[in-house]
Amino acid sequence: MSNLKVWFDKGMSSRQYISSMQVNKENLLKVYNEFTVPAEDLEKLRPLQTQGMKALILSADWCGDAMVNVPVFLRLANEALIETRFLIRDENLELMDQFLTNGTARSIPIIIFLDENDELVGKWGPRAEIIQKEVDILKKDVPPKDSPDYETAFKSFIKEMVQQFINNREWWTIIKDDLIQSLSSLDKK
């Protein structure tokens, strides 16, 4: 594992990342501005406030999963006092390739959790397991890539998935719960 402190130090702040966005900034900010952390969850995050945790987030502007997961995580990180930094996936493949999904996919976002000594203590991403199942249901009617109907069906699937990401507050809650579960497990380390 390469030195994660070096990667963290070269990362952008959340403000820099959001300011640099060209594709999904409006949708990311919609989720960020409309999502709030319920009071009962604040208690779960409070123990993390004194741990000096950091999060290094591999992301990209065009990614629909990042569009919904990043703003939910930023709200949680703010409450847990977790310092965050962002790296663009395609500009940081050496790090990305250390955190592949299923050992093969460069799926994002990937949130890499560091302790106060900049040591790896966990990772999350690219999506909550329940959300993956929901996405699989949405995608079930997309034919194989070699089908003449693929392009139209895939575009329709993406449009529906994006709508769910930016409007389905139940999905936001699922994402929040999954992230809190991951963060709570780090608190015990």
N, C-alpha and C positions, 0 to 999 in steps of 0.2 A: 504494500500500500504506500503510495507516494505521500510526501509530507502534506497533510491536509491543511496545515496552517498557511503554507505558501499559497495554496489554491484559495483559501478563504480570504487572505489578504489581497489577492488580485481581483476578487469579486466586486460586483457593483452593489451599492446599497439598494434597498427596495425603491427608493425615490428615483435613483438613476435608472434602474431597470424599467420602471413604469414610464418614465419620461422618454426612454429610448424606443418604446413600443410603437410599431407602425400598423399592426394588423388588428389585434384584439384588445387594444387599450380601453376602448369605450365599454366593451363587455366585461372586462376584468374589473374596471372601476364600478360598473353597475353592481356586480356581485359584492365587491368590497364595501360599497356604500350602503347596500341593503342588508348585508349579513351582520348580525350581532351575536355575541357570545352570551348565551343564557346565564343567569346568575348562578344556577347550580353547577355549571361547568367552571365558573371562575374559581370555585373552591378546589376543583381538581387541578387547576393550573397553578394555584398559589405556591405549592411546594417547590415548583421549578424556578420561582423568581430569584432565589438566592444561590442557584447552582452555577451561574456563569455559562449556561449552555449557549451554543451557537448552531446555526443551521446554514448549510451551504446548499443552494438550490440550483440544480441543473435544469434549465428551462429554455424556452424559445417563444417568441412573440406569436408565431403562427399556430401554436399548439392549443387545441381546444381543452384538453385536460388541464393544462397550466392555467388557462383562462378562468377555470372554476376552482381548482385546488389551491392555487397560489393565494388568491384573496382570502379564502377561508383560513389557510394557514397563517397568513400575515396577521389576521385578527387574533388568532390564538397566540402567536409568537409575541405580539404586543402585550397581551395579558400575562404571559409567562416570562416576559423580559428576556426573550431569546433573540440575540443579535443575528440578523440575517444578511447573507450575501448571495448574489446571483451570478452565475456563469452561463453563457450561451452554449448550448450543447455542441453545436457543430464547430465552435471555436475552441472546444476543450475536450476533444475525443479521447485523449489519453486518460483523463479522469473519468469520462463517461464510460469508457470500456471497462472500468473497474466496478461499475454498478449496473451491469446489463440486466434487463428483465428476462427471466428464464434462461440466463446465460447466453442469450443471443441478440436480444432486441435493445436498441438504443431508445427505449420508451422514456418519455418525460411527462411531467416533472419528476425528478428524483430529489428528495430532501435528505441530505446527509447530516446527521446529528453529531455534534462534537461536544465533548465535555470542556470544562474550564482549562484543561491542559491541551486542548486541540486534538484530543484522541477520539477516534471513531467510537461512538456508543450505539449507533443504530442508523437505520435508513427507512424511508417511507416512499412509496410511489410505485408506479405512476398513477394508480387509482385504487380506491377502496374496492375490496373484493365484491361487495354488494353492488356497487356501481358497475363493475365489470360485467356482472350477470345481467344488469339492466341494459347495458350497451349491447351485449350479445343478443338479447331479445330484439332490440331495435334493428340489429344488423342481420337477423336470421333470413330475411327475404332478399338479401343482396346476392345475386348469382356469382359464379366464379368469374375471375378477371378476364377469361377468354370469351365470355358470353357477350353477344352484341348489346344486351341490356345492362351490362355491368355499370358503365359510366353514369347513366341516368339514375339507376338504382343507388349507386354509391353516393352521388351528389344529394339525393333525397335523404338517405340515411344520415349523412353529415349535417344537413340542414336541421333535421329533427333532433339529432344529438346536441347540437349547439343550442337549440331552443330549450332543451331540457337542462343543459348546463347553466344557462343564464336565467331561467325562470322557475325551475323546479326546486322550491325551498326544501322539500323533503330530501332531495338529493344532497343539498347543502348540509342538512342535518346529518345525513349518513356519512358524508365526508368528514364533518367536524367530529363526529363520534369516533370514527376510525383513527383520525389523527390524534385525538385525545387518548385513545387506548394505547397508541404507540408511544406517545409522550409519557403517559403514566408508567409504562413499563420501563422507560429510561430512568424515571425518578427512583426506582428501586435498585439501580445499579450502583 
